[in-house]
């Protein structure tokens, strides 16, 4: 089986998840991302402008990250 055949099969039959299961997985992933950003930011004393970039790459808004950490978004 070639890669094109595998890609075609996956497109024709995408993995399906129960909505609640998919939502729970997405929420868990989001929480894990926030946790990792917080650990990296504190452990390595990341500058604010770099933290904004990390949040952007991770798909987390900087404002949400600030709410999570309890710091104002303007610091």
N, C-alpha and C positions, 0 to 999 in steps of 0.2 A: 504494500500500500504506500503510495507516495504522499508527500506532505500536502499536495494540492487536494488529494482525495480526503485526507484527514480534515483539512480546513473546510472542505465542502460538507463533510458529514457533520462537523460541529455547527456549521451555519444552519444546516437543515434540521438538526436535532440539538438545539442548545440545552445545556443543563438547566433543569428547572428546579426551583426551590419553592417550598411553601412560602407564602407571603410573610407569615410571622417569622419563619426561620430565616428568610432573607433579611428581614428588617432587624432581627436580633443579631445576625452576623455583621451587618453593616454598622449597627450601633456599637458592637464590641470592637470592631476595627477602628471606628472613630475615637472611642475612648482610649484604646491602646495608642493611637497616634498622638493624642493629647498628652498621655502619660510619658511617652518617649520624648516628645518635644520639651516637656517640663524637665525631665531628667537631664537631657543634653544641655539645655539652657543653663541649668544650675550647676551641673558638674563641671562644665567647661567655661563658665562665666561668659557666655555668648553675648556679644554686643546687640543692642536693640535692633539696629538696622539689619544685622545678619539674622536675628530671630524672625524678623518680618519676612525675610527671604525664605527661611526654612519653613515657616508656616505656609507661605505661598506654594512652595514646592510640594508640601504634604497635603495641600488641599484643605487647610484649616484657615479660617479667617483670623487675622491677628487680634481682632476685637474679641472673638470667642476665646482665643487662647488667654487673653488678658483676664477675661471673666473667670476662666478656669483657674488661673493662678492667683486671682484676687488683687491684681494690680491694675491701675488705670491704664487705658489704652494710650494715653498721652505721655506716659513716662519715657 
